[in-house]
Amino acid sequence: RNSGIRGALGALGRRMTTTAAAYQSEEVMDALLAKSKVIAVVGHSDKPGRESYRIGTYLRDFYTVYPVNPAVSEIEGRKSYASLAEVPEPIDIVNVFRRPEHLAGIVDDAIAAGVKAVWAQLEVVDLDAFARAQAAGLPMIMDKCIFVEHRKRTPP
């Protein structure tokens, strides 16, 4: 599966620069949401009032979702993993609910774990992290809500 997502996005990713148009590419979002099967939600909360909890729960209706949060042992009866490296199957998208200053480390972890793409939620932008992802051939979306983008592409 790795070659499918990266292959579809590889040439597009190599043409990108560090502008909002690059890290908010409709083509990349379309491909990721259509081809992905497994999403790891970094910063997934166990509190129902938090956005990461609500969005992680929503995504479970469409994808296999793994919570990644070292401060939580389980969420809704599902094991929460301390790191991306611990997730038991290949990850298509890492959905990031952490502040921008944590994004570069998450991108490094995603590269090391063989993740296929990184998606940082609204207001999470780090151009250095984006450049690292691009250099590694890793498609990356920033400052976009995966829930909103999925809903736009999913018929009612």
N, C-alpha and C positions, 0 to 999 in steps of 0.2 A: 504493500500500500504506500510505502514511503515514496517510491518513484512516481506513483500516480499523482499525488498532490504536488510534490516538488517538481515533477516533470511538467505538469500543467502550469505551474507558476514560475518555474525557473527562469525562462527567458524574460518574462514580465518583471520579475524581481531584479534581474541584472540591469534593466533599463531605469530603475527607480533612482530618485535622488531624495534628499532629506527635506522634502516639502510636505505640507499637509496632504496634497494630492497623492503623494507616494505612500504615506502611511495610513491613508484612508481610501485606498483604491477599491472601487466598487467591484472590479474584476476579481481581485484577490478575495474580497469578502464572499462574492458569489461562489467561487471555487471552493473555498474553505468550508462554507456552510453546507454545500451540496455534497462534497466528497468525504468529509470527516465522519468518523464513527465514535471516537474516544476523545473526551475532553477532560483535562485535569483542571480543577478550579483552585488556583493558588490564593489563599486568603479566605477560603470558604468558611463562613461563620456557622455556628450551631444555634444562633439566635434568629428566630423567625422574622423579626423586624428588620434585619439587615438585608441590604440589596444582594450581597453575595449568596445569602441563604435562598432568597426568593428566585434569583436567576439560576442558581445551581439546581434548584427543584424544578424549575421550568425546563431546563435543558435535558433533564432525565427523561422527559417524554419523547425525546428525539435521538438522544445519544447515550452512550455509556459514560457516566460522569464519576470521576474520582475526586473527592475532597482532598486538598493538600493544605494542612494547617497543623504545625507541630504542637500547638497549644490545645488541640482538641483530639480526643481519642476516637470519637465516632459522631456521626451526624445522621439522625433518623435511622439508627441501627446499622449504618454503613461505616466501615472503618475509614478513619481519616489518616492520611499518610503524612509523615513528617517532611518528606522531600519528594521531588519528582523522580529521583532515582529509585524510590521504593514502590512506585506504582507498578502493579503486576503485569501490565501489557503495554504495547507500544501506544504512545500518545500522539494523536493527530493535532490537537490544539491545546495550548496552555492558556487558559483564560485568567487574567491577572487582576485581582482585587487588592492591590497593595499600592502604597504611595510611590510616586515617581522615583524617589531615591533608592528604592529597592529593585527597580526594573532591570538594571544592568546585571545584577547578580542572578536574577531569575532567568534572564536571557542566557547567561553563561551556564546555568544549571540545565536549561532546556537543550542547549547545544550538546552538553556532555551526556544527556539522557537520550539523545537521538530523537527529540521531539520534532514534529514536522512543521509547526507554526506557533507563533505567539500572538495573543490578542489581549491588549491592555485596554481596560475599561475607560469610561469617560474621565477626562482630566488627568489621565496617566500618560505622560509624554516624557521621553528621554531620548534625545536625538543621538547621543553616544550609544545607547543601547540599541537603537534602530540600526546604526551603522555597523555595530558588531553582528547583529542578526543578518544584515545584508551580506556582510563579508563571509559569513558562514553558509550563505545560500538559504537562509531561514526566512520564509515569508513572515511579515509582522504587520499587525494592525494596531494603531494607538488612537486613544481618545474617541473610541466608538463603543457603544453598548451592544454586546453580542445579542442580548434579548431583543432590542429594538430592531437590529439588522436582521435577525432571524424572523421576527414577526413580519417584517416588510416582504420577505421572500416566501412566506408560508401561507398558502390559501387557508381561509377560515374553515 
